[in-house]
């Protein structure tokens, strides 16, 4: 009796778009290269992955497509994460399978923090094949460090270029003021100027009275 073989699958590339707000929308596309679809009971019948549970964030309305066709994802709640798998069928050696997930993440405004679906099959890890674009609310921009580290920031658009899919993206954002500064940064600068002014003024008075 021939031994059954497990699938050999690689995440070739991924494009993830996050539209931030009180309810953020994530649209994530994953392209898998199937070197071998496996055999027998081990043949590729689903692609699974994990999605972290994050404090003060609620994930809902998860939908999925396989190569553009709607499918019903299976979602099971575990300690600290959700297992999310999508069914596939009729996959042969050498095929490419495109999985697209879309879901909402609700939580406090002012900080984008959303989990991402990390599939069981990883990238080769030899090139940056994971592109993530976060679009912050109109009139805001990045106001704090981000995870992962942002590749580029252009107004309310923040982009990442990565080797692997991270478990989540996180960043603070705030209203932009004149010159592209956030209001928090502007207030901080004004505070520093006032403090320096008081110090310089005090030194000047001391010299006059000396």
Backbone as a ProteinNet text record, in pm:
[ID]
protein_1_A
[PRIMARY]
XXXXXXXXXXXXXXXXXXXXXXXXXXXXXXXXXXXXXXXXXXXXXXXXXXXXXXXXXXXXXXXXXXXXXXXXXXXXXXXXXXXXXXXXXXXXXXXXXXXXXXXXXXXXXXXXXXXXXXXXXXXXXXXXXXXXXXXXXXXXXXXXXXXXXXXXXXXXXXXXXXXXXXXXXXXXXXXXXXXXXXXXXXXXXXXXXXXXXXXXXXXXXXXXXX
[TERTIARY]
85.4	0	88.6	63.6	145.1	120.6	229.2	217.3	155.3	59.9	-4.8	91.1	83.8	174.4	98	161.2	103.3	125.9	41.3	58.4	187	241.1	353.9	307	288	226.5	309.3	322.4	396.7	309.9	315.7	250.3	340	297.7	380.7	378.1	260.1	248.7	116.9	112.5	-8.6	-22.8	-145.5	-176.5	-289.3	-263.4	-359.5	-390.2	-519.6	-562.8	-646.8	-612.4	-684.2	-740	-871.9	-939.4	-975.9	-901.2	-910.8	-1026.9	-1079.5	-1186.3	-1238	-1351.2	-1410.8	-1441	-1483.7	-1490.6	-1399.7	-1290.2	-1193.9	-1231.3	-1205	-1231.8	-1100.2	-1083.7	-962.5	-998.7	-927.4	-940.2	-802	-790.6	-659.3	-660.5	-570.4	-558.6	-427.4	-437.1	-321	-312.7	-197.6	-179.1	-85	-137.2	-60.6	-18	107.6	158.2	157.9	89.4	76.8	177.3	287.8	386.6	333.1	271.4	208	79	-30.9	-161.4	-179.8	-81	-93.5	-177.4	-186	-260.6	-348.1	-451.5	-538.8	-603.8	-611.9	-673.4	-591.8	-466.1	-379.2	-390.1	-467.4	-479.5	-535.5	-492.5	-531.8	-682.2	-750.4	-894.7	-933.5	-838.9	-864	-730.2	-738.1	-621.3	-658.7	-586	-617.3	-519.5	-553.1	-466.5	-520.5	-444.6	-484.8	-504.4	-589.2	-614.8	-616.1	-525.1	-511.9	-635.5	-662.1	-758.3	-681.6	-729.9	-663	-755.6	-695.7	-772.9	-851.3	-977.5	-1065.5	-1093.2	-1072.1	-1101.5	-1192.9	-1290.4	-1386.1	-1388	-1362.1	-1361.8	-1497.5	-1550.5	-1680.7	-1695.9	-1804.7	-1842.6	-1730.4	-1674.9	-1567.2	-1627.1	-1583.2	-1624.5	-1499.7	-1517.1	-1401.1	-1438.4	-1339.1	-1352.9	-1229.3	-1248.4	-1138.9	-1141	-1035.4	-1028.4	-1153.1	-1201.6	-1315.2	-1450.9	-1457.2	-1584.3	-1606.2	-1726.4	-1756.9	-1757.8	-1698.5	-1698.2	-1731	-1768.1	-1799.2	-1678.1	-1615.7	-1501.4	-1547.8	-1462.5	-1488.3	-1408.9	-1479.4	-1415.9	-1439.7	-1331.9	-1343	-1263	-1322.3	-1260.1	-1172.3	-1046.2	-951.8	-901.6	-823.6	-767.3	-663	-693	-597.6	-603.7	-677.4	-684.3	-807.4	-834.1	-935.7	-865.7	-914.4	-872.7	-970.5	-917.4	-1000.8	-950	-1036.1	-995.8	-1096.8	-1048.8	-1134.8	-1123.6	-1236	-1231.6	-1181.2	-1104.4	-1061.4	-1088.3	-1111.5	-1135.7	-1084.8	-1054.1	-1009.4	-873.6	-787.9	-655.7	-556.3	-479.1	-379.2	-238.7	-140.9	-1.2	24.7	93.1	127	22.7	-91.2	-196.4	-158.9	-226	-219.5	-357.6	-365.9	-493.2	-489.9	-591.8	-600.2	-713.2	-676.3	-773.2	-788.1	-911.4	-937.4	-1029.2	-985.4	-1066	-1102.7	-1226.1	-1268.2	-1340.7	-1308.2	-1372.6	-1362.5	-1443.5	-1445.7	-1379.9	-1318.1	-1260	-1307.8	-1383.4	-1434.1	-1351.1	-1339.9	-1261.5	-1247	-1176.1	-1159.7	-1091.3	-1127.1	-1061.5	-931.2	-849.5	-722.7	-606.5	-637.9	-532.7	-584.2	-512	-543.9	-473.9	-551.7	-495.8	-586.6	-537.1	-621.8	-543.1	-604	-536.5	-540.2	-441.7	-437.5	-440.9	-498.9	-502.7	-364.6	-302.2	-169.9	-188.4	-173.8	-201.5	-98.6	-139.1	-50.3	68.3	55.1	164.6	233.6	364.3	437.8	502.3	558.9	633.2	771	841.1	977.2	1073.7	1039.9	1125.7	1250	1250.6	1368.3	1350.3	1226.3	1197.7	1072.2	1060.1	941.4	823.4	735.1	621.8	488.2	492.3	369.3	357.3	256.9	232.7	108.1	124	11.8	-3.7	-126.6	-157.2	-267.4	-238.3	-337.7	-379.8	-509.9	-562.7	-630.9	-572.3	-625.6	-740.1	-823.1	-934	-885.5	-968.7	-935.5	-896.7	-787	-742.2	-653.6	-617.2	-527.3	-400.8	-301.2	-177.8	-115.6	-13.8	55.4	112.2	82.6	128.1	215.8	241	317.9	389.7	476.5	542.8	440.1	473.2	382.1	446.3	361.3	408.9	329.9	402.7	548.5	594.5	723.6	774.6	729.7	672.8	619.5	731.2	703.7	798.4	787	663.1	639.2	513.4	511.8	393.5	369.1	249.8	212	73	70.5	-58.3	-124.8	-244.2	-317	-297	-195.9	-166.4	-33.5	-38.2	80.5	103.1	225.7	253.7	365	351.4	448.3	488.7	614.9	669.3	747.4	691.7	739.1	772.3	855.7	888.6	773.9	707.9	603.4	480.1	369.1	246.1	256.2	246.8	251.4	117.5	120.3	-3.7	-102.2	-52.2	-140.3	-65.5	-140.6	-81.6	-135.6	-48	-85.1	-17.4	-93.3	-36.2	-132.1	-75.6	-157.7	-170.5	-282.4	-300.1	-374.6	-354.7	-418.7	-444.6	-516.1	-551.4	-426	-422	-308.8	-334.5	-227.1	-234.5	-156.4	-141.4	-67.2	74.3	122.8	257.1	266.4	150.5	151	176.2	193.2	214.1	82	87.4	-32.6	-54.4	-179.9	-209.5	-133.7	-117.3	-42.1	102.5	162.9	300.7	309.8	211.9	211.4	202	111.2	98.9	229.4	295.3	421.8	527.9	533.1	630.3	603.3	474.7	437.8	479.3	457.6	496.9	645.6	725.5	870.8	912.6	851.5	884.7	854.5	739.6	702.8	801	839.4	934.5	1067.9	1116.7	1243.2	1231.6	1116.6	1095	1102.6	1040.2	1044.6	1187.7	1264.2	1402.8	1488.5	1478	1556.2	1518.2	1384.8	1338.2	1390.5	1392.4	1442.1	1589.5	1667	1810.4	1835.6	1753	1768	1740.2	1639.3	1605.3	1716.9	1771.2	1880.2	2001.3	2031.4	2146.3	2123.9	1998.5	1968.5	1979.2	1938.6	1938	2071.3	2163.9	2295.7	2383.1
-120	0	124.5	215.9	336.8	429.2	489.7	581.6	713.2	764	890.5	1006.5	1104.7	1218.5	1344.2	1423.6	1552.1	1656.7	1758.4	1864.3	1943.3	1994.6	2087.2	2219.1	2318.5	2445.7	2561.4	2667.2	2786.6	2909.9	3003.3	3132.5	3217.5	3234.5	3304.4	3455.5	3509	3653.1	3683.7	3800.2	3842.1	3992.9	4037.6	4180.3	4204.3	4288.8	4312.1	4461	4494.4	4633.2	4648.4	4749.1	4776.9	4918.2	4930.3	5060.1	5090.5	5182.7	5203.3	5294.3	5271.3	5353	5288.7	5338.7	5275.3	5128.9	5103.3	4966.8	4959.9	4886.8	4874.4	4755.4	4767.4	4659.4	4607.3	4476.1	4412.1	4329.2	4352.1	4270.7	4212.3	4080.1	4015.9	3906.3	3918.9	3820.4	3744.3	3611	3523.4	3432	3431.1	3345.3	3231.2	3108.2	2989.7	2911.5	2871.6	2782.7	2640.5	2551.3	2412.7	2328	2295.2	2208	2065.6	2021.5	1890.6	1900.9	1847.2	1854.1	1742.4	1653.3	1542	1429.2	1320.3	1203.2	1145.3	1073.2	1003.2	1096.9	1051.5	1132.6	1257	1259.4	1374.7	1481.1	1453.3	1547.4	1681.7	1787.2	1922.7	1942.1	1966.2	1987.5	2118.4	2180.9	2309.5	2377.7	2509.2	2587.6	2659.5	2629	2685.6	2793.5	2860.8	2964.4	3013	3100	3152.5	3303.4	3352.6	3494.8	3526.3	3610.6	3640.1	3710.8	3687.3	3768.9	3885.1	4007.1	4125.2	4196.6	4255	4324.4	4441.1	4453.4	4563.1	4561.2	4447.8	4435.9	4315.2	4334.6	4228.9	4205.7	4081.4	4045.4	3989	4031.9	3982	3982.8	3921.3	3919.4	3867.6	3752.5	3693.9	3626.5	3669	3605.4	3562.3	3466.8	3413.8	3377.2	3386.5	3336.2	3253.4	3156.5	3078.8	3101.9	3162.3	3195.1	3269.9	3359.9	3444.7	3385.2	3258.1	3192.5	3191.4	3232.4	3238.6	3099.6	3090.5	2966.2	3001.6	2900.4	2922.5	2887.5	2989.3	2958.7	2892.3	2810.7	2749.4	2825.6	2876.3	2956.1	2888.4	2857.2	2799	2883	2904.9	2990.4	2907.2	2948.1	2882	2983.2	2937.5	3027.1	3117.7	3245.5	3342.4	3364.2	3280.6	3298.9	3229.1	3258.6	3187.6	3103	2982.6	2903	2929.7	2969.6	2999.3	2917.4	2834.8	2754.5	2771.2	2758.6	2770.5	2641.4	2589.4	2463.9	2485	2389.6	2390.1	2251.3	2244.3	2114.6	2115.3	1997.6	1983.5	2043.4	2050.1	2110.7	2005	2039.6	1947.4	2002.4	1915.6	1958.5	2070.2	2175.4	2286.4	2396.4	2377.7	2479.8	2599.4	2710.9	2829.1	2853.3	2869.9	2891.6	3028.9	3110	3243.5	3248.1	3276.2	3288	3435.5	3482.1	3619.3	3616.5	3680.7	3694.6	3840.9	3864	3999.3	3992.8	4087.2	4088	4226.6	4248.3	4375	4358.8	4466.7	4469.9	4597.5	4582.4	4699	4723.8	4852.3	4888.5	5038.2	5087.2	5231.2	5299.5	5425.1	5503.5	5562	5614.8	5674.8	5577.9	5447.9	5347.4	5233.4	5206.8	5091.2	4969.7	4867.6	4742.2	4630.5	4557.7	4456.2	4327.6	4213.7	4086.5	4054.4	3979.3	3932	3779.4	3724.7	3579.3	3533.1	3449.3	3394.9	3249.9	3222	3086.8	2984.5	2859.5	2750.4	2732.2	2777.1	2767.9	2903.9	2905.5	3031.9	3067.9	3187	3232.1	3164.9	3168.4	3112.7	3188.1	3315	3393.8	3447.9	3454.8	3500.8	3639.3	3687.9	3819.2	3874.2	4007.6	4071.5	4054	3960.8	3929.6	3960.4	4022.4	4057.3	4209.7	4260.9	4405.7	4438.8	4529.1	4573.1	4723.8	4767.5	4910.1	4942.1	5033.6	5079.3	5221	5240.9	5373.7	5426.1	5529	5587.4	5683.5	5720.1	5812.3	5942.3	5999.6	6123.6	6231.2	6303	6410.9	6366.2	6237.3	6187.8	6132.3	6108.4	6046.1	5970	5894.3	5816.3	5909.3	5881.1	5968.3	5895.3	5768.2	5688.6	5579.7	5507.2	5394.9	5291.3	5219.7	5116.5	4980	4877.7	4740.1	4674.5	4617.9	4623.2	4767.8	4785.6	4917.9	4954.8	5074.3	5117.5	5139.5	5100.7	5124.3	5268.1	5314.8	5453	5505.6	5637.8	5706.7	5826.5	5832.2	5942	5989.9	6096.9	6144.9	6039.9	5995.8	5895.3	5752.9	5734.8	5602.5	5551.7	5432.9	5372	5236.8	5213.6	5092.2	5010.2	4878.3	4783.8	4687.3	4646.3	4553.2	4447.3	4324.6	4228.6	4092.1	4016.5	3878	3782.6	3803.4	3711.5	3789.4	3719.5	3781.6	3795.8	3918.4	3935.4	3897.1	3871.2	3834.3	3948.8	4072.4	4189.3	4312.5	4419.4	4551.2	4645.3	4737.1	4828.5	4961.9	5070.8	5204	5306.2	5413.5	5524.7	5627.2	5698.4	5804.2	5920.9	6039.2	6159.4	6259.6	6366.4	6469.3	6540.9	6573.4	6647	6796.3	6872	7018.1	7075.5	7206.9	7271.1	7215.4	7191	7139.1	6989.4	6922.8	6777.5	6720.5	6808.4	6759.2	6713	6615.1	6578.6	6683.5	6696.6	6796.3	6765.8	6638.5	6602.4	6650.6	6628	6672.7	6823.9	6892.7	7038.5	7094	7036.5	7081.2	7058.9	6947.3	6917.9	7021.5	7056.2	7155.8	7291.9	7329.2	7456.9	7456.6	7342.6	7331.3	7349.1	7288	7301.2	7446	7511.8	7652.2	7739.6	7717.6	7796.7	7775.8	7649	7618.5	7685.7	7673.9	7738.8	7889.6	7945.5	8089.6	8133.4	8057.8	8090.5	8085.5	7981.9	7967.9	8084.6	8117.7	8227.6	8359.6	8379.3	8502.5	8513.6	8400.9	8400.5	8434.2	8380.7	8410.1	8558	8614.3	8754.9	8843.2	8810.2	8888.2	8877.4	8754.3	8735.4	8822.2	8834.3	8913.7	9061.8	9107.3	9249.2	9284.7	9191.6	9219.8	9191.2	9126.4	9091.8	9214.8
0	0	0	-94.7	-107	12	58.1	171	125.3	203.3	169.6	194.6	106.2	114.7	155.4	241.2	282.2	173.5	167	66.5	88.2	-19.8	-13.7	-75	10.7	-31.6	21.6	-59	-20	-41.6	53.1	33.7	-56.5	-180.9	-280.1	-259.4	-227.6	-203.4	-134.4	-71.3	-2.3	-10	-32.4	-34.8	64.1	162.6	270.7	279	280	291.2	417.6	497.7	621.5	615	623.5	624.2	769	831.9	976.7	1013.7	1133.6	1188.3	1315.1	1366.6	1484.4	1455.3	1331.4	1280	1158.9	1172	1062.1	974.6	846.1	751.4	696	700.6	649.4	526.5	417.1	297.1	268	281.6	272.1	166.1	69.9	-38	-22.9	-34.1	-19.4	-142	-206.2	-323.4	-286.7	-298.6	-261.3	-385	-388	-492.2	-438.2	-509.7	-465.3	-542.9	-478.7	-543	-549.9	-439.3	-435	-355.6	-411	-344.3	-242.2	-230.5	-137.4	-195.5	-120.5	-169	-58.1	-99.7	-6.4	93.4	218.4	323.2	354.5	310.3	335.3	226.2	121.7	10.4	58.3	-7.1	31.8	17.5	128.7	127.8	195.9	263.2	328	354	372.7	412.7	540.9	647	777.2	817.5	924.9	978.5	1110.8	1174.9	1305	1299	1389.7	1403.6	1553.8	1597.7	1739.4	1794	1922.1	1995.9	2058	2036	2089.3	2187.3	2291.4	2394	2333.8	2373.2	2329.3	2179.2	2115.9	1972.9	1949.8	1861.4	1830.5	1680.3	1639.3	1497.3	1459.7	1346	1303.1	1153.1	1106.6	963.9	875.1	909.5	828.8	705.9	588.8	463.5	387.7	295.8	222.8	80.5	-7.8	-144.3	-178.4	-266.8	-323.3	-473.9	-525.3	-668.2	-714	-627.6	-662.1	-631.8	-592.9	-561.9	-410.9	-367.9	-225.2	-162.6	-44.2	33.3	178	255.2	396.5	483	544.5	631.5	760.9	817.3	947.4	1052.1	1152.6	1257.2	1391.4	1461.7	1595.1	1693.1	1810.1	1910.8	2003	2014.4	2103.2	2205.9	2300.7	2401.2	2337.8	2331.4	2278.6	2128.9	2055.1	1910	1852.8	1725.4	1648.4	1541.6	1522.5	1407.6	1293.5	1179.9	1062.9	945.3	887.7	771.9	659.8	538.5	420	339.2	289	213.1	71.2	21.6	-118.6	-176	-304.1	-367.2	-510.5	-559.4	-697.5	-724.7	-623.2	-641.1	-688.3	-789.2	-844.9	-825.7	-842.2	-834	-934.9	-889.8	-979.4	-984.4	-917	-918.2	-831	-857.1	-771.8	-713.7	-584.3	-515.7	-449.9	-477.9	-420	-317.7	-194.4	-85.2	-48.9	-39.9	3.9	124.9	231.1	351.7	370.5	415.4	450.6	583.9	673.3	803.7	866.1	969.1	1040.7	1177.1	1224.7	1358.9	1427.2	1534.6	1606.2	1730.8	1769.7	1887.5	1897.2	1999.6	2021.5	1903.8	1881.9	1777.4	1832	1741.4	1781.2	1778.6	1774	1761.9	1675.5	1567.9	1483.7	1540.9	1571.2	1620.1	1569.2	1472.3	1410.9	1386.5	1417.7	1390.2	1242	1196.8	1059.1	1058.3	953.2	937.2	893.3	976.7	945.6	901.3	771.7	720.9	768	766.3	808.9	715.1	591.3	494.4	485.5	507.1	514.3	381.1	377.1	259.1	258	144.4	141	232.1	265.6	353.3	287.7	155.7	82.1	20.5	19.4	-37.6	28.8	23.8	80.5	-15.1	19.2	-69	-2.3	116.2	187.6	190.2	121.1	113.9	196.2	291.1	374.7	360.1	334.8	326.1	426	517.9	614.6	577.4	559.5	529.9	655.4	715.4	837.7	804	901.8	874.8	810.7	728	658.5	759.2	728.8	815.9	930.2	932.1	1036.9	973.3	1057.1	1011.5	1127.1	1099	1201	1307.3	1434.3	1543.2	1643.3	1620.6	1714.9	1637.6	1706.3	1641.7	1598	1492.7	1442.4	1456.2	1459.6	1448	1335	1238.9	1219.8	1189.6	1171.2	1136.5	996	982.9	853.9	752.7	628.7	520	471.6	450.6	407.7	474.5	495.3	548.1	458	399.7	310.7	351.3	432.6	481.8	569	526.9	605.8	553	468.4	412.5	468	528.1	587	518.7	470.1	393.7	458.6	444.4	497.5	386.4	387.4	288.4	365.9	376	474.7	415.5	490	452.9	480.8	597.1	643.1	685.7	702.3	750.6	902.3	956.6	1102.2	1165.3	1296.4	1364.3	1375.6	1369.5	1380.2	1331	1307.7	1283.7	1391.3	1433.8	1541.7	1519.7	1535.9	1523.5	1582.4	1639	1683.9	1573.2	1571.7	1472.1	1536.1	1476.5	1528.8	1418.4	1454.3	1357.3	1309.3	1181.2	1125.7	1137.2	1162.3	1168.6	1051.5	1047.1	937.9	932.9	812.4	796	809.9	828.1	834	971.3	1075.5	1211	1270	1358.7	1432.8	1539.5	1586	1687.9	1816.9	1851.1	1971.8	1962.2	1844.3	1824.6	1829.1	1769.6	1767.7	1909	1989.9	2128.8	2205.4	2180.5	2247.9	2211.4	2081.5	2037.6	2100	2107.5	2170.1	2316.3	2382.6	2523.2	2542.1	2454.9	2463.2	2441.4	2343.1	2314.5	2435	2499.6	2616.8	2731.5	2753.9	2861.8	2835.6	2711.1	2675.6	2692.9	2656	2670.8	2815.3	2904.5	3046.4	3099.5	3057.4	3104.1	3056.9	2927	2870.7	2936.7	2957.7	3022.3	3164	3234.9	3372.5	3379	3284	3280	3252.2	3162.8	3128.7	3249.2	3326.5	3447.2	3549.6	3564.4	3660.2	3625.2	3495.4	3452.3	3482.2	3461.3	3485.3	3632.7	3717.2	3861.7	3926	3848.4	3905.7	3918.2
[MASK]
++++++++++++++++++++++++++++++++++++++++++++++++++++++++++++++++++++++++++++++++++++++++++++++++++++++++++++++++++++++++++++++++++++++++++++++++++++++++++++++++++++++++++++++++++++++++++++++++++++++++++++++++++

